[in-house]
Amino acid sequence: MLNSLMKKRLLLFLDDDHASKDITTGLLREGKCRAKVMANKSCLLAGIEEAKFLFGSRGASAKALKKDGQTVRRGQAVMEIKGSNKSVLPIERTALNVLGRMSAVATCCGYAKRKAGNKVRVALTRKTTPGFGMFEKKAAGLSAEIWPHRKDLEEMFLVKDNHLAFGGVEKLLGKAKEAKRKTGKKVEIEVENFKQLRQALEYSPDIIMLDNMPVARIKKAVALIRARSRALIELSGGINLGNIRKYSGLGADIISMGALTKDSGIIDFSLEVKKDGH
């Protein structure tokens, strides 16, 4: 379901493109038309709900032929649209861009989940597109229940290397642990070496992220954490679709991958329009 913030953001995308001031469509005599949205590449579909809302926001009637989360083949139609040419054509590119980007993220996430298997949870990082992150996270969830990690900076504490430059593990985890008593929000820390890891274990964080560690060190770190803590273990840094299978067998609970968003690209969709009745 689209919440009010999502709807507002989608309408802003149309405003960014000056959809209400499409001077080329303004040359046309208004007339009824029918259109189909076609997938030009096989993919895991996401963004149908968003595209339907965008076309509907200008008075066109959009009918989904495929559902979000379904696999579609190249050449398949995923949506039918009826309405005035002046209500369809100005929306075309924005709707297809949203559909294409969300489907690309969903497809990449689905592939990563299959490669990782069921022993580890795959997660996004915060390497999302500014202004579009909520849609990328929704697409990830549609594909294979990929964890969006943090919805935003307020959702949980995540102490990273740049935070540690201003306080150190003990000081910041001490403050985060005290804040957790008041807020109930989970605490995670990113560690890069065993000194930081041993310090972190003294403060019982909910999640320990092993960042950019080689495989041999990850194995030792996982064993140490399992022996001394009930914290969830997250692996991140340098993990991609080519090596995720190797990391998924190291005993961690979570693998987070920036590649799921920054490297996923966009799936090509096209709009085929005909005058109504032709």
VOPATI-355855 format. One record per residue (C-alpha): residue in one letter; x, y, z; residue number from 1. Coordinates in nm, 4 decimals. Example, Ala and Ser with C-alpha at 12.3 -4.5 7.8 and 13.67 -1.06 7.14 Angstrom:
<dotis>
+-----+----------+----------+----------+-----+
! res !     east !    north !       up !   n !
+-----+----------+----------+----------+-----+
!   A !   1.2300 !  -0.4500 !   0.7800 !   1 !
!   S !   1.3670 !  -0.1060 !   0.7140 !   2 !
+-----+----------+----------+----------+-----+
</dotis>
This chain:
<dotis>
+-----+----------+----------+----------+-----+
! res !     east !    north !       up !   n !
+-----+----------+----------+----------+-----+
!   M !   0.0000 !   0.0000 !   0.0000 !   1 !
!   L !   0.1123 !   0.3522 !  -0.0744 !   2 !
!   N !   0.1181 !   0.5757 !   0.2312 !   3 !
!   S !   0.0568 !   0.9489 !   0.2186 !   4 !
!   L !   0.4288 !   1.0317 !   0.2083 !   5 !
!   M !   0.4824 !   0.7999 !  -0.0884 !   6 !
!   K !   0.1929 !   0.9571 !  -0.2772 !   7 !
!   K !   0.3245 !   1.3043 !  -0.2058 !   8 !
!   R !   0.6730 !   1.2071 !  -0.3227 !   9 !
!   L !   0.5381 !   1.0553 !  -0.6456 !  10 !
!   L !   0.3460 !   1.3725 !  -0.7243 !  11 !
!   L !   0.6632 !   1.5718 !  -0.6637 !  12 !
!   F !   0.8375 !   1.3568 !  -0.9250 !  13 !
!   L !   0.5723 !   1.4679 !  -1.1750 !  14 !
!   D !   0.6212 !   1.8284 !  -1.0689 !  15 !
!   D !   0.9955 !   1.7919 !  -1.1205 !  16 !
!   D !   0.9258 !   1.6923 !  -1.4806 !  17 !
!   H !   0.6691 !   1.9736 !  -1.5280 !  18 !
!   A !   0.4163 !   1.7117 !  -1.6355 !  19 !
!   S !   0.1342 !   1.9661 !  -1.6186 !  20 !
!   K !   0.3240 !   2.1901 !  -1.8640 !  21 !
!   D !   0.4136 !   1.9344 !  -2.1324 !  22 !
!   I !   0.4462 !   2.1665 !  -2.4303 !  23 !
!   T !   0.4846 !   1.8848 !  -2.6840 !  24 !
!   T !   0.1660 !   1.7082 !  -2.5786 !  25 !
!   G !   0.0109 !   2.0548 !  -2.5804 !  26 !
!   L !   0.0435 !   2.0518 !  -2.9603 !  27 !
!   L !  -0.1998 !   1.7605 !  -2.9862 !  28 !
!   R !  -0.5743 !   1.7700 !  -3.0209 !  29 !
!   E !  -0.7126 !   1.5944 !  -2.7159 !  30 !
!   G !  -0.8409 !   1.2456 !  -2.7822 !  31 !
!   K !  -0.8965 !   0.9120 !  -2.6153 !  32 !
!   C !  -0.6234 !   0.6509 !  -2.6242 !  33 !
!   R !  -0.5270 !   0.3073 !  -2.5005 !  34 !
!   A !  -0.1793 !   0.2109 !  -2.3922 !  35 !
!   K !   0.0193 !  -0.0855 !  -2.2658 !  36 !
!   V !   0.3313 !  -0.0881 !  -2.0530 !  37 !
!   M !   0.5706 !  -0.3517 !  -2.1858 !  38 !
!   A !   0.8683 !  -0.5160 !  -2.0157 !  39 !
!   N !   1.1722 !  -0.5072 !  -2.2443 !  40 !
!   K !   1.3708 !  -0.7368 !  -2.0171 !  41 !
!   S !   1.2768 !  -1.0293 !  -1.7941 !  42 !
!   C !   1.2688 !  -0.9192 !  -1.4310 !  43 !
!   L !   1.1081 !  -0.9392 !  -1.0908 !  44 !
!   L !   0.8371 !  -0.6754 !  -1.1025 !  45 !
!   A !   0.8069 !  -0.3872 !  -0.8560 !  46 !
!   G !   0.6507 !  -0.0426 !  -0.8919 !  47 !
!   I !   0.3171 !  -0.1406 !  -1.0469 !  48 !
!   E !   0.1305 !   0.0238 !  -0.7607 !  49 !
!   E !   0.3319 !   0.3422 !  -0.8042 !  50 !
!   A !   0.2852 !   0.3544 !  -1.1823 !  51 !
!   K !  -0.0876 !   0.2968 !  -1.1456 !  52 !
!   F !  -0.1107 !   0.5858 !  -0.8987 !  53 !
!   L !   0.0862 !   0.8181 !  -1.1267 !  54 !
!   F !  -0.1366 !   0.7589 !  -1.4285 !  55 !
!   G !  -0.4479 !   0.7813 !  -1.2109 !  56 !
!   S !  -0.3361 !   1.1128 !  -1.0631 !  57 !
!   R !  -0.4034 !   1.2810 !  -1.3989 !  58 !
!   G !  -0.7339 !   1.1063 !  -1.4647 !  59 !
!   A !  -0.6275 !   0.8027 !  -1.6653 !  60 !
!   S !  -0.7525 !   0.4546 !  -1.5768 !  61 !
!   A !  -0.4740 !   0.2009 !  -1.5224 !  62 !
!   K !  -0.5233 !  -0.1741 !  -1.4868 !  63 !
!   A !  -0.2410 !  -0.3964 !  -1.3619 !  64 !
!   L !  -0.1882 !  -0.7110 !  -1.5688 !  65 !
!   K !   0.0877 !  -0.8360 !  -1.3402 !  66 !
!   K !   0.1387 !  -0.7949 !  -0.9667 !  67 !
!   D !   0.4371 !  -0.6587 !  -0.7788 !  68 !
!   G !   0.6610 !  -0.9483 !  -0.6817 !  69 !
!   Q !   0.5806 !  -1.1547 !  -0.9919 !  70 !
!   T !   0.8396 !  -1.2586 !  -1.2472 !  71 !
!   V !   0.7715 !  -1.1192 !  -1.5944 !  72 !
!   R !   0.9322 !  -1.2147 !  -1.9238 !  73 !
!   R !   1.0672 !  -0.9866 !  -2.1890 !  74 !
!   G !   0.7876 !  -0.8723 !  -2.4188 !  75 !
!   Q !   0.5069 !  -0.9192 !  -2.1674 !  76 !
!   A !   0.2546 !  -0.6433 !  -2.0980 !  77 !
!   V !   0.2332 !  -0.5482 !  -1.7303 !  78 !
!   M !  -0.0300 !  -0.2706 !  -1.7390 !  79 !
!   E !  -0.3140 !  -0.1374 !  -1.9552 !  80 !
!   I !  -0.4089 !   0.2308 !  -1.9506 !  81 !
!   K !  -0.7122 !   0.4137 !  -2.0849 !  82 !
!   G !  -0.7644 !   0.7875 !  -2.0928 !  83 !
!   S !  -0.6984 !   1.1091 !  -2.2759 !  84 !
!   N !  -0.3687 !   1.1436 !  -2.4582 !  85 !
!   K !  -0.3152 !   1.4540 !  -2.2445 !  86 !
!   S !  -0.3512 !   1.2489 !  -1.9252 !  87 !
!   V !  -0.1262 !   0.9625 !  -2.0388 !  88 !
!   L !   0.1651 !   1.1022 !  -2.2381 !  89 !
!   P !   0.2940 !   1.3568 !  -1.9802 !  90 !
!   I !   0.3102 !   1.0779 !  -1.7177 !  91 !
!   E !   0.4859 !   0.8209 !  -1.9349 !  92 !
!   R !   0.8519 !   0.8760 !  -1.8540 !  93 !
!   T !   0.8131 !   0.9345 !  -1.4805 !  94 !
!   A !   0.5986 !   0.6228 !  -1.4396 !  95 !
!   L !   0.8340 !   0.4071 !  -1.6457 !  96 !
!   N !   1.1393 !   0.5354 !  -1.4585 !  97 !
!   V !   0.9830 !   0.4503 !  -1.1216 !  98 !
!   L !   0.8756 !   0.1082 !  -1.2471 !  99 !
!   G !   1.2152 !   0.0416 !  -1.4039 ! 100 !
!   R !   1.4203 !   0.1409 !  -1.1018 ! 101 !
!   M !   1.2059 !  -0.0484 !  -0.8520 ! 102 !
!   S !   1.2016 !  -0.3595 !  -1.0705 ! 103 !
!   A !   1.5801 !  -0.3463 !  -1.1051 ! 104 !
!   V !   1.6278 !  -0.3356 !  -0.7277 ! 105 !
!   A !   1.3743 !  -0.6158 !  -0.6770 ! 106 !
!   T !   1.5427 !  -0.8306 !  -0.9419 ! 107 !
!   C !   1.8890 !  -0.7789 !  -0.7943 ! 108 !
!   C !   1.7627 !  -0.8551 !  -0.4432 ! 109 !
!   G !   1.5854 !  -1.1693 !  -0.5555 ! 110 !
!   Y !   1.9024 !  -1.2951 !  -0.7205 ! 111 !
!   A !   2.1090 !  -1.2198 !  -0.4100 ! 112 !
!   K !   1.8615 !  -1.4029 !  -0.1888 ! 113 !
!   R !   1.8751 !  -1.7136 !  -0.4081 ! 114 !
!   K !   2.2554 !  -1.7080 !  -0.4049 ! 115 !
!   A !   2.2726 !  -1.6607 !  -0.0267 ! 116 !
!   G !   2.0273 !  -1.9372 !   0.0599 ! 117 !
!   N !   1.8139 !  -1.9601 !   0.3717 ! 118 !
!   K !   2.0799 !  -1.9647 !   0.6431 ! 119 !
!   V !   2.1452 !  -1.5902 !   0.6375 ! 120 !
!   R !   1.9309 !  -1.2793 !   0.6026 ! 121 !
!   V !   2.0180 !  -1.0398 !   0.3204 ! 122 !
!   A !   1.9865 !  -0.6673 !   0.3893 ! 123 !
!   L !   2.0168 !  -0.3348 !   0.2131 ! 124 !
!   T !   2.2543 !  -0.0651 !   0.3273 ! 125 !
!   R !   2.1710 !   0.3057 !   0.3310 ! 126 !
!   K !   2.3306 !   0.3473 !  -0.0127 ! 127 !
!   T !   1.9955 !   0.4384 !  -0.1618 ! 128 !
!   T !   1.8933 !   0.7130 !  -0.4043 ! 129 !
!   P !   1.8120 !   1.0388 !  -0.2200 ! 130 !
!   G !   1.4377 !   1.1008 !  -0.2439 ! 131 !
!   F !   1.3736 !   0.7499 !  -0.3746 ! 132 !
!   G !   1.4999 !   0.5338 !  -0.0892 ! 133 !
!   M !   1.1551 !   0.4446 !   0.0431 ! 134 !
!   F !   1.0625 !   0.2980 !  -0.2953 ! 135 !
!   E !   1.3888 !   0.1042 !  -0.3249 ! 136 !
!   K !   1.3332 !  -0.0424 !   0.0212 ! 137 !
!   K !   0.9770 !  -0.1368 !  -0.0695 ! 138 !
!   A !   1.1021 !  -0.3066 !  -0.3868 ! 139 !
!   A !   1.3594 !  -0.5022 !  -0.1871 ! 140 !
!   G !   1.0936 !  -0.6281 !   0.0503 ! 141 !
!   L !   0.8671 !  -0.7345 !  -0.2345 ! 142 !
!   S !   1.1370 !  -0.9437 !  -0.3951 ! 143 !
!   A !   1.2544 !  -1.1771 !  -0.1238 ! 144 !
!   E !   1.1870 !  -1.0233 !   0.2163 ! 145 !
!   I !   1.5154 !  -0.8375 !   0.2042 ! 146 !
!   W !   1.5671 !  -0.6445 !   0.5283 ! 147 !
!   P !   1.5770 !  -0.2674 !   0.4632 ! 148 !
!   H !   1.8120 !  -0.2271 !   0.7612 ! 149 !
!   R !   1.7290 !   0.1165 !   0.9031 ! 150 !
!   K !   1.4264 !   0.2988 !   0.7671 ! 151 !
!   D !   1.5978 !   0.6234 !   0.8636 ! 152 !
!   L !   1.8488 !   0.7642 !   1.1112 ! 153 !
!   E !   1.5941 !   0.7663 !   1.3940 ! 154 !
!   E !   1.5032 !   0.3975 !   1.3841 ! 155 !
!   M !   1.8039 !   0.2493 !   1.5641 ! 156 !
!   F !   2.1532 !   0.3321 !   1.6893 ! 157 !
!   L !   2.4308 !   0.2344 !   1.4476 ! 158 !
!   V !   2.7764 !   0.3371 !   1.5646 ! 159 !
!   K !   3.0094 !   0.3501 !   1.2639 ! 160 !
!   D !   3.3753 !   0.4318 !   1.2077 ! 161 !
!   N !   3.3139 !   0.8038 !   1.1608 ! 162 !
!   H !   3.1266 !   0.8183 !   1.4917 ! 163 !
!   L !   3.4111 !   0.6372 !   1.6658 ! 164 !
!   A !   3.6488 !   0.9136 !   1.5578 ! 165 !
!   F !   3.4682 !   1.1382 !   1.8071 ! 166 !
!   G !   3.4275 !   0.9096 !   2.1042 ! 167 !
!   G !   3.5606 !   0.5557 !   2.0816 ! 168 !
!   V !   3.3787 !   0.2253 !   2.1277 ! 169 !
!   E !   3.3424 !   0.2332 !   2.5066 ! 170 !
!   K !   3.2186 !   0.5912 !   2.5329 ! 171 !
!   L !   2.9663 !   0.5719 !   2.2490 ! 172 !
!   L !   2.8313 !   0.2256 !   2.3287 ! 173 !
!   G !   2.7942 !   0.3315 !   2.6910 ! 174 !
!   K !   2.5821 !   0.6273 !   2.5831 ! 175 !
!   A !   2.3857 !   0.4168 !   2.3332 ! 176 !
!   K !   2.3136 !   0.1506 !   2.5962 ! 177 !
!   E !   2.1822 !   0.4159 !   2.8351 ! 178 !
!   A !   1.9694 !   0.5691 !   2.5583 ! 179 !
!   K !   1.8294 !   0.2256 !   2.4770 ! 180 !
!   R !   1.6882 !   0.1992 !   2.8297 ! 181 !
!   K !   1.4827 !   0.5116 !   2.7595 ! 182 !
!   T !   1.3886 !   0.4546 !   2.3970 ! 183 !
!   G !   1.3902 !   0.0775 !   2.3542 ! 184 !
!   K !   1.5726 !   0.1192 !   2.0237 ! 185 !
!   K !   1.8278 !  -0.1400 !   1.9192 ! 186 !
!   V !   2.2006 !  -0.0743 !   1.9214 ! 187 !
!   E !   2.4416 !  -0.1862 !   1.6496 ! 188 !
!   I !   2.8123 !  -0.1206 !   1.6160 ! 189 !
!   E !   3.0457 !  -0.1556 !   1.3205 ! 190 !
!   V !   3.3870 !  -0.3021 !   1.4091 ! 191 !
!   E !   3.6935 !  -0.3353 !   1.1877 ! 192 !
!   N !   3.9354 !  -0.5186 !   1.4168 ! 193 !
!   F !   3.9480 !  -0.7452 !   1.7219 ! 194 !
!   K !   4.0301 !  -0.4644 !   1.9643 ! 195 !
!   Q !   3.7056 !  -0.2894 !   1.8759 ! 196 !
!   L !   3.5201 !  -0.6214 !   1.8834 ! 197 !
!   R !   3.6366 !  -0.7112 !   2.2344 ! 198 !
!   Q !   3.5456 !  -0.3632 !   2.3588 ! 199 !
!   A !   3.2029 !  -0.3882 !   2.1949 ! 200 !
!   L !   3.1275 !  -0.7250 !   2.3559 ! 201 !
!   E !   3.1473 !  -0.5643 !   2.7003 ! 202 !
!   Y !   2.8385 !  -0.3533 !   2.6225 ! 203 !
!   S !   2.6088 !  -0.6252 !   2.4811 ! 204 !
!   P !   2.4987 !  -0.4559 !   2.1568 ! 205 !
!   D !   2.2074 !  -0.6091 !   1.9698 ! 206 !
!   I !   2.4009 !  -0.6382 !   1.6431 ! 207 !
!   I !   2.7732 !  -0.6441 !   1.5697 ! 208 !
!   M !   2.8731 !  -0.5627 !   1.2132 ! 209 !
!   L !   3.2044 !  -0.7053 !   1.0928 ! 210 !
!   D !   3.3063 !  -0.4523 !   0.8314 ! 211 !
!   N !   3.5478 !  -0.5272 !   0.5475 ! 212 !
!   M !   3.7077 !  -0.8212 !   0.7247 ! 213 !
!   P !   3.8795 !  -1.0989 !   0.5266 ! 214 !
!   V !   3.7231 !  -1.4441 !   0.5484 ! 215 !
!   A !   3.9777 !  -1.5876 !   0.7938 ! 216 !
!   R !   3.9187 !  -1.3030 !   1.0409 ! 217 !
!   I !   3.5432 !  -1.3294 !   1.0006 ! 218 !
!   K !   3.5543 !  -1.6947 !   1.1048 ! 219 !
!   K !   3.7529 !  -1.6110 !   1.4193 ! 220 !
!   A !   3.5297 !  -1.3138 !   1.4992 ! 221 !
!   V !   3.2106 !  -1.5169 !   1.4575 ! 222 !
!   A !   3.3465 !  -1.7833 !   1.6935 ! 223 !
!   L !   3.4383 !  -1.5186 !   1.9535 ! 224 !
!   I !   3.0968 !  -1.3502 !   1.9367 ! 225 !
!   R !   2.9078 !  -1.6799 !   1.9600 ! 226 !
!   A !   3.1105 !  -1.7762 !   2.2676 ! 227 !
!   R !   3.0529 !  -1.4483 !   2.4530 ! 228 !
!   S !   2.7345 !  -1.2867 !   2.3246 ! 229 !
!   R !   2.3829 !  -1.3333 !   2.1930 ! 230 !
!   A !   2.4268 !  -1.0445 !   1.9489 ! 231 !
!   L !   2.3304 !  -1.0906 !   1.5883 ! 232 !
!   I !   2.6283 !  -1.0896 !   1.3528 ! 233 !
!   E !   2.6250 !  -0.8830 !   1.0358 ! 234 !
!   L !   2.8790 !  -0.8944 !   0.7540 ! 235 !
!   S !   2.9294 !  -0.5967 !   0.5256 ! 236 !
!   G !   3.1851 !  -0.4435 !   0.2941 ! 237 !
!   G !   3.3067 !  -0.5816 !  -0.0371 ! 238 !
!   I !   3.0226 !  -0.8312 !  -0.0701 ! 239 !
!   N !   2.8593 !  -0.8562 !  -0.4099 ! 240 !
!   L !   2.6565 !  -1.0941 !  -0.6259 ! 241 !
!   G !   2.9738 !  -1.2716 !  -0.7314 ! 242 !
!   N !   3.0963 !  -1.3643 !  -0.3831 ! 243 !
!   I !   2.7852 !  -1.3608 !  -0.1625 ! 244 !
!   R !   2.7672 !  -1.7404 !  -0.1562 ! 245 !
!   K !   3.1118 !  -1.7568 !   0.0030 ! 246 !
!   Y !   3.0147 !  -1.5132 !   0.2780 ! 247 !
!   S !   2.6751 !  -1.6739 !   0.3395 ! 248 !
!   G !   2.8436 !  -1.9857 !   0.4749 ! 249 !
!   L !   3.0504 !  -1.8163 !   0.7461 ! 250 !
!   G !   2.7923 !  -1.8381 !   1.0237 ! 251 !
!   A !   2.6653 !  -1.4803 !   1.0302 ! 252 !
!   D !   2.3003 !  -1.3852 !   1.0706 ! 253 !
!   I !   2.2887 !  -1.0945 !   0.8243 ! 254 !
!   I !   2.4702 !  -0.9912 !   0.5078 ! 255 !
!   S !   2.4222 !  -0.6278 !   0.4052 ! 256 !
!   M !   2.5127 !  -0.5221 !   0.0529 ! 257 !
!   G !   2.5368 !  -0.1772 !  -0.1006 ! 258 !
!   A !   2.5453 !  -0.3505 !  -0.4398 ! 259 !
!   L !   2.1729 !  -0.4260 !  -0.4120 ! 260 !
!   T !   2.0956 !  -0.0623 !  -0.4830 ! 261 !
!   K !   2.4060 !   0.1097 !  -0.6193 ! 262 !
!   D !   2.4770 !  -0.1557 !  -0.8839 ! 263 !
!   S !   2.1255 !  -0.2675 !  -0.9774 ! 264 !
!   G !   2.0664 !  -0.0159 !  -1.2589 ! 265 !
!   I !   1.7233 !   0.0166 !  -1.4203 ! 266 !
!   I !   1.4991 !  -0.2235 !  -1.6140 ! 267 !
!   D !   1.3733 !  -0.0947 !  -1.9475 ! 268 !
!   F !   0.9948 !  -0.0638 !  -1.9869 ! 269 !
!   S !   0.8155 !   0.1032 !  -2.2763 ! 270 !
!   L !   0.4697 !   0.2473 !  -2.3394 ! 271 !
!   E !   0.2808 !   0.1507 !  -2.6546 ! 272 !
!   V !  -0.0005 !   0.3972 !  -2.7285 ! 273 !
!   K !  -0.2843 !   0.3774 !  -2.9813 ! 274 !
!   K !  -0.5803 !   0.5991 !  -3.0532 ! 275 !
!   D !  -0.8883 !   0.4528 !  -2.8888 ! 276 !
!   G !  -1.0617 !   0.2170 !  -3.1271 ! 277 !
!   H !  -0.7538 !   0.1461 !  -3.3411 ! 278 !
+-----+----------+----------+----------+-----+
</dotis>
